[in-house]
Amino acid sequence: MQYVLGDETVVLVCLQAQHYGEPVPALRLRGLDPEATYECLETGETHRGAVLLHHGLRTGLRGDLDAVVFRFRRRRSTH
């Protein structure tokens, strides 16, 4: 589940069941500016909007009923 409001984006991810240790696919986000850069407030990592939209976010979830929340803030350009 993803919520976008202005420059803020919150993503709630829950892995209901992981089958035989298969890797969890990347989660492609929506509603972001592909030209912008977003900072993950939990990890401090920065991500290009285009990457989050087209390649997705690796969540790191493992095992049944694992869950995580990611908060992103659009970074203002210095130009």
LUMMARDO-746932 format. One record per atom (N, C-alpha, C): residue number from 1; residue in one letter; atom name; z, y, x. Coordinates in Angstrom, 3 decimals. Layout:
+-----+---+----+----------+----------+----------+
|   k | r |  a |       pz |       py |       px |
+-----+---+----+----------+----------+----------+
| NUM | a | CA |        Z |        Y |        X |
...
+-----+---+----+----------+----------+----------+
REM end
This chain:
+-----+---+----+----------+----------+----------+
|   k | r |  a |       pz |       py |       px |
+-----+---+----+----------+----------+----------+
|   1 | m |  N |    0.000 |   -1.156 |    0.852 |
|   1 | m | CA |    0.000 |    0.000 |    0.000 |
|   1 | m |  C |    0.000 |    1.233 |    0.909 |
|   2 | q |  N |   -0.808 |    2.222 |    0.555 |
|   2 | q | CA |   -0.927 |    3.428 |    1.374 |
|   2 | q |  C |   -0.831 |    4.654 |    0.487 |
|   3 | y |  N |   -0.098 |    5.647 |    0.974 |
|   3 | y | CA |    0.030 |    6.923 |    0.284 |
|   3 | y |  C |   -0.410 |    8.026 |    1.242 |
|   4 | v |  N |   -1.229 |    8.959 |    0.754 |
|   4 | v | CA |   -1.695 |   10.091 |    1.560 |
|   4 | v |  C |   -1.360 |   11.366 |    0.809 |
|   5 | l |  N |   -0.704 |   12.302 |    1.493 |
|   5 | l | CA |   -0.407 |   13.609 |    0.919 |
|   5 | l |  C |   -0.551 |   14.641 |    2.035 |
|   6 | g |  N |   -1.592 |   15.430 |    1.961 |
|   6 | g | CA |   -1.834 |   16.431 |    2.992 |
|   6 | g |  C |   -2.057 |   15.774 |    4.345 |
|   7 | d |  N |   -1.260 |   16.175 |    5.331 |
|   7 | d | CA |   -1.376 |   15.642 |    6.689 |
|   7 | d |  C |   -0.521 |   14.397 |    6.914 |
|   8 | e |  N |    0.157 |   13.929 |    5.893 |
|   8 | e | CA |    1.064 |   12.779 |    6.016 |
|   8 | e |  C |    0.465 |   11.541 |    5.349 |
|   9 | t |  N |    0.632 |   10.410 |    5.996 |
|   9 | t | CA |    0.198 |    9.127 |    5.451 |
|   9 | t |  C |    1.306 |    8.119 |    5.681 |
|  10 | v |  N |    1.654 |    7.368 |    4.645 |
|  10 | v | CA |    2.655 |    6.309 |    4.749 |
|  10 | v |  C |    1.983 |    5.001 |    4.343 |
|  11 | v |  N |    2.190 |    3.967 |    5.174 |
|  11 | v | CA |    1.607 |    2.658 |    4.903 |
|  11 | v |  C |    2.737 |    1.642 |    4.816 |
|  12 | l |  N |    2.817 |    0.939 |    3.689 |
|  12 | l | CA |    3.795 |   -0.126 |    3.491 |
|  12 | l |  C |    3.038 |   -1.442 |    3.559 |
|  13 | v |  N |    3.441 |   -2.324 |    4.482 |
|  13 | v | CA |    2.718 |   -3.577 |    4.681 |
|  13 | v |  C |    3.691 |   -4.734 |    4.546 |
|  14 | c |  N |    3.298 |   -5.738 |    3.772 |
|  14 | c | CA |    4.116 |   -6.939 |    3.601 |
|  14 | c |  C |    3.222 |   -8.159 |    3.758 |
|  15 | l |  N |    3.631 |   -9.078 |    4.603 |
|  15 | l | CA |    2.909 |  -10.332 |    4.794 |
|  15 | l |  C |    3.581 |  -11.380 |    3.923 |
|  16 | q |  N |    2.928 |  -11.739 |    2.841 |
|  16 | q | CA |    3.533 |  -12.683 |    1.907 |
|  16 | q |  C |    3.715 |  -14.054 |    2.558 |
|  17 | a |  N |    2.681 |  -14.544 |    3.206 |
|  17 | a | CA |    2.767 |  -15.843 |    3.874 |
|  17 | a |  C |    1.769 |  -15.881 |    5.019 |
|  18 | q |  N |    2.190 |  -16.471 |    6.117 |
|  18 | q | CA |    1.303 |  -16.635 |    7.264 |
|  18 | q |  C |    0.989 |  -18.119 |    7.379 |
|  19 | h |  N |   -0.285 |  -18.464 |    7.330 |
|  19 | h | CA |   -0.697 |  -19.852 |    7.323 |
|  19 | h |  C |   -0.893 |  -20.377 |    8.741 |
|  20 | y |  N |   -0.042 |  -21.302 |    9.156 |
|  20 | y | CA |   -0.183 |  -22.020 |   10.424 |
|  20 | y |  C |   -0.294 |  -21.088 |   11.625 |
|  21 | g |  N |    0.398 |  -19.982 |   11.586 |
|  21 | g | CA |    0.418 |  -19.059 |   12.720 |
|  21 | g |  C |   -0.884 |  -18.314 |   12.947 |
|  22 | e |  N |   -1.771 |  -18.295 |   11.957 |
|  22 | e | CA |   -3.036 |  -17.570 |   12.102 |
|  22 | e |  C |   -2.763 |  -16.091 |   12.321 |
|  23 | p |  N |   -3.565 |  -15.419 |   13.146 |
|  23 | p | CA |   -3.358 |  -13.986 |   13.362 |
|  23 | p |  C |   -3.621 |  -13.194 |   12.092 |
|  24 | v |  N |   -2.862 |  -12.148 |   11.917 |
|  24 | v | CA |   -3.011 |  -11.273 |   10.750 |
|  24 | v |  C |   -4.138 |  -10.289 |   11.054 |
|  25 | p |  N |   -5.109 |  -10.159 |   10.149 |
|  25 | p | CA |   -6.208 |   -9.216 |   10.403 |
|  25 | p |  C |   -5.713 |   -7.769 |   10.415 |
|  26 | a |  N |   -6.469 |   -6.921 |   11.090 |
|  26 | a | CA |   -6.145 |   -5.495 |   11.126 |
|  26 | a |  C |   -6.281 |   -4.911 |    9.723 |
|  27 | l |  N |   -5.444 |   -3.935 |    9.426 |
|  27 | l | CA |   -5.425 |   -3.288 |    8.122 |
|  27 | l |  C |   -6.211 |   -1.981 |    8.206 |
|  28 | r |  N |   -7.328 |   -1.903 |    7.500 |
|  28 | r | CA |   -8.139 |   -0.685 |    7.509 |
|  28 | r |  C |   -7.560 |    0.315 |    6.515 |
|  29 | l |  N |   -7.298 |    1.527 |    6.997 |
|  29 | l | CA |   -6.723 |    2.574 |    6.160 |
|  29 | l |  C |   -7.825 |    3.350 |    5.447 |
|  30 | r |  N |   -7.425 |    4.132 |    4.463 |
|  30 | r | CA |   -8.372 |    4.936 |    3.675 |
|  30 | r |  C |   -7.871 |    6.368 |    3.585 |
|  31 | g |  N |   -8.779 |    7.257 |    3.220 |
|  31 | g | CA |   -8.409 |    8.630 |    2.929 |
|  31 | g |  C |   -8.057 |    9.481 |    4.129 |
|  32 | l |  N |   -8.411 |    9.020 |    5.335 |
|  32 | l | CA |   -8.120 |    9.794 |    6.545 |
|  32 | l |  C |   -9.372 |   10.526 |    7.008 |
|  33 | d |  N |   -9.173 |   11.555 |    7.809 |
|  33 | d | CA |  -10.280 |   12.302 |    8.394 |
|  33 | d |  C |  -10.743 |   11.557 |    9.646 |
|  34 | p |  N |  -11.981 |   11.073 |    9.687 |
|  34 | p | CA |  -12.434 |   10.317 |   10.856 |
|  34 | p |  C |  -12.482 |   11.152 |   12.134 |
|  35 | e |  N |  -12.535 |   12.471 |   12.002 |
|  35 | e | CA |  -12.588 |   13.346 |   13.175 |
|  35 | e |  C |  -11.198 |   13.721 |   13.698 |
|  36 | a |  N |  -10.161 |   13.407 |   12.951 |
|  36 | a | CA |   -8.798 |   13.817 |   13.308 |
|  36 | a |  C |   -8.102 |   12.747 |   14.148 |
|  37 | t |  N |   -6.996 |   13.151 |   14.743 |
|  37 | t | CA |   -6.111 |   12.245 |   15.471 |
|  37 | t |  C |   -4.808 |   12.166 |   14.695 |
|  38 | y |  N |   -4.251 |   10.968 |   14.598 |
|  38 | y | CA |   -3.019 |   10.734 |   13.855 |
|  38 | y |  C |   -1.962 |   10.151 |   14.771 |
|  39 | e |  N |   -0.744 |   10.665 |   14.657 |
|  39 | e | CA |    0.378 |   10.157 |   15.439 |
|  39 | e |  C |    1.228 |    9.261 |   14.552 |
|  40 | c |  N |    1.535 |    8.058 |   15.049 |
|  40 | c | CA |    2.435 |    7.160 |   14.341 |
|  40 | c |  C |    3.858 |    7.595 |   14.667 |
|  41 | l |  N |    4.625 |    7.982 |   13.663 |
|  41 | l | CA |    5.968 |    8.504 |   13.885 |
|  41 | l |  C |    6.951 |    7.414 |   14.304 |
|  42 | e |  N |    6.626 |    6.152 |   14.039 |
|  42 | e | CA |    7.508 |    5.052 |   14.451 |
|  42 | e |  C |    7.321 |    4.691 |   15.925 |
|  43 | t |  N |    6.077 |    4.724 |   16.411 |
|  43 | t | CA |    5.797 |    4.267 |   17.772 |
|  43 | t |  C |    5.465 |    5.391 |   18.743 |
|  44 | g |  N |    5.074 |    6.564 |   18.213 |
|  44 | g | CA |    4.645 |    7.661 |   19.073 |
|  44 | g |  C |    3.207 |    7.531 |   19.540 |
|  45 | e |  N |    2.532 |    6.443 |   19.172 |
|  45 | e | CA |    1.141 |    6.239 |   19.565 |
|  45 | e |  C |    0.227 |    7.145 |   18.759 |
|  46 | t |  N |   -0.901 |    7.531 |   19.359 |
|  46 | t | CA |   -1.892 |    8.315 |   18.643 |
|  46 | t |  C |   -3.116 |    7.437 |   18.389 |
|  47 | h |  N |   -3.738 |    7.666 |   17.252 |
|  47 | h | CA |   -4.900 |    6.887 |   16.837 |
|  47 | h |  C |   -5.955 |    7.838 |   16.297 |
|  48 | r |  N |   -7.206 |    7.573 |   16.596 |
|  48 | r | CA |   -8.307 |    8.333 |   16.014 |
|  48 | r |  C |   -8.481 |    7.897 |   14.569 |
|  49 | g |  N |   -8.747 |    8.849 |   13.691 |
|  49 | g | CA |   -8.957 |    8.532 |   12.284 |
|  49 | g |  C |  -10.086 |    7.535 |   12.086 |
|  50 | a |  N |  -11.173 |    7.689 |   12.850 |
|  50 | a | CA |  -12.312 |    6.774 |   12.719 |
|  50 | a |  C |  -11.911 |    5.339 |   13.045 |
|  51 | v |  N |  -11.047 |    5.156 |   14.031 |
|  51 | v | CA |  -10.599 |    3.807 |   14.404 |
|  51 | v |  C |   -9.748 |    3.207 |   13.286 |
|  52 | l |  N |   -8.829 |    3.983 |   12.729 |
|  52 | l | CA |   -7.987 |    3.485 |   11.641 |
|  52 | l |  C |   -8.819 |    3.147 |   10.405 |
|  53 | l |  N |   -9.866 |    3.921 |   10.155 |
|  53 | l | CA |  -10.723 |    3.688 |    8.999 |
|  53 | l |  C |  -11.630 |    2.474 |    9.167 |
|  54 | h |  N |  -12.208 |    2.311 |   10.345 |
|  54 | h | CA |  -13.250 |    1.295 |   10.527 |
|  54 | h |  C |  -12.772 |    0.020 |   11.217 |
|  55 | h |  N |  -11.852 |    0.137 |   12.163 |
|  55 | h | CA |  -11.368 |   -1.050 |   12.882 |
|  55 | h |  C |  -10.005 |   -1.497 |   12.381 |
|  56 | g |  N |   -9.229 |   -0.558 |   11.909 |
|  56 | g | CA |   -7.939 |   -0.885 |   11.315 |
|  56 | g |  C |   -6.768 |   -0.785 |   12.268 |
|  57 | l |  N |   -5.609 |   -1.071 |   11.710 |
|  57 | l | CA |   -4.331 |   -0.978 |   12.407 |
|  57 | l |  C |   -3.762 |   -2.381 |   12.573 |
|  58 | r |  N |   -3.393 |   -2.738 |   13.790 |
|  58 | r | CA |   -2.707 |   -4.006 |   14.036 |
|  58 | r |  C |   -1.244 |   -3.800 |   13.673 |
|  59 | t |  N |   -0.752 |   -4.583 |   12.728 |
|  59 | t | CA |    0.587 |   -4.362 |   12.189 |
|  59 | t |  C |    1.678 |   -5.081 |   12.965 |
|  60 | g |  N |    1.338 |   -6.155 |   13.660 |
|  60 | g | CA |    2.342 |   -6.911 |   14.391 |
|  60 | g |  C |    3.191 |   -7.810 |   13.504 |
|  61 | l |  N |    2.801 |   -7.981 |   12.244 |
|  61 | l | CA |    3.573 |   -8.825 |   11.342 |
|  61 | l |  C |    3.449 |  -10.294 |   11.743 |
|  62 | r |  N |    4.568 |  -11.023 |   11.582 |
|  62 | r | CA |    4.576 |  -12.447 |   11.905 |
|  62 | r |  C |    5.517 |  -13.158 |   10.945 |
|  63 | g |  N |    5.037 |  -14.215 |   10.372 |
|  63 | g | CA |    5.887 |  -15.046 |    9.542 |
|  63 | g |  C |    5.956 |  -14.594 |    8.095 |
|  64 | d |  N |    6.388 |  -15.509 |    7.271 |
|  64 | d | CA |    6.472 |  -15.258 |    5.834 |
|  64 | d |  C |    7.406 |  -14.098 |    5.516 |
|  65 | l |  N |    6.955 |  -13.246 |    4.614 |
|  65 | l | CA |    7.721 |  -12.119 |    4.072 |
|  65 | l |  C |    8.114 |  -11.063 |    5.101 |
|  66 | d |  N |    7.422 |  -11.004 |    6.226 |
|  66 | d | CA |    7.650 |   -9.937 |    7.197 |
|  66 | d |  C |    7.080 |   -8.646 |    6.613 |
|  67 | a |  N |    7.692 |   -7.516 |    6.902 |
|  67 | a | CA |    7.239 |   -6.240 |    6.351 |
|  67 | a |  C |    7.507 |   -5.114 |    7.342 |
|  68 | v |  N |    6.743 |   -4.028 |    7.191 |
|  68 | v | CA |    6.896 |   -2.870 |    8.064 |
|  68 | v |  C |    6.377 |   -1.628 |    7.337 |
|  69 | v |  N |    6.899 |   -0.478 |    7.739 |
|  69 | v | CA |    6.441 |    0.819 |    7.230 |
|  69 | v |  C |    5.930 |    1.619 |    8.424 |
|  70 | f |  N |    4.754 |    2.204 |    8.276 |
|  70 | f | CA |    4.192 |    3.099 |    9.282 |
|  70 | f |  C |    4.020 |    4.466 |    8.644 |
|  71 | r |  N |    4.444 |    5.504 |    9.367 |
|  71 | r | CA |    4.230 |    6.884 |    8.921 |
|  71 | r |  C |    3.332 |    7.559 |    9.942 |
|  72 | f |  N |    2.289 |    8.192 |    9.471 |
|  72 | f | CA |    1.341 |    8.899 |   10.329 |
|  72 | f |  C |    1.310 |   10.364 |    9.962 |
|  73 | r |  N |    1.154 |   11.190 |   10.981 |
|  73 | r | CA |    0.992 |   12.628 |   10.773 |
|  73 | r |  C |   -0.275 |   13.060 |   11.506 |
|  74 | r |  N |   -1.113 |   13.780 |   10.771 |
|  74 | r | CA |   -2.328 |   14.317 |   11.382 |
|  74 | r |  C |   -1.939 |   15.367 |   12.404 |
|  75 | r |  N |   -2.486 |   15.239 |   13.606 |
|  75 | r | CA |   -2.187 |   16.204 |   14.666 |
|  75 | r |  C |   -3.167 |   17.366 |   14.558 |
|  76 | r |  N |   -2.626 |   18.528 |   14.681 |
|  76 | r | CA |   -3.456 |   19.740 |   14.645 |
|  76 | r |  C |   -4.194 |   19.889 |   15.956 |
|  77 | s |  N |   -5.467 |   20.264 |   15.887 |
|  77 | s | CA |   -6.233 |   20.472 |   17.112 |
|  77 | s |  C |   -5.801 |   21.768 |   17.760 |
|  78 | t |  N |   -5.950 |   21.820 |   19.078 |
|  78 | t | CA |   -5.546 |   23.003 |   19.831 |
|  78 | t |  C |   -6.732 |   23.916 |   20.110 |
|  79 | h |  N |   -7.894 |   23.645 |   19.474 |
|  79 | h | CA |   -9.096 |   24.484 |   19.699 |
|  79 | h |  C |   -9.010 |   25.754 |   18.923 |
+-----+---+----+----------+----------+----------+
REM end
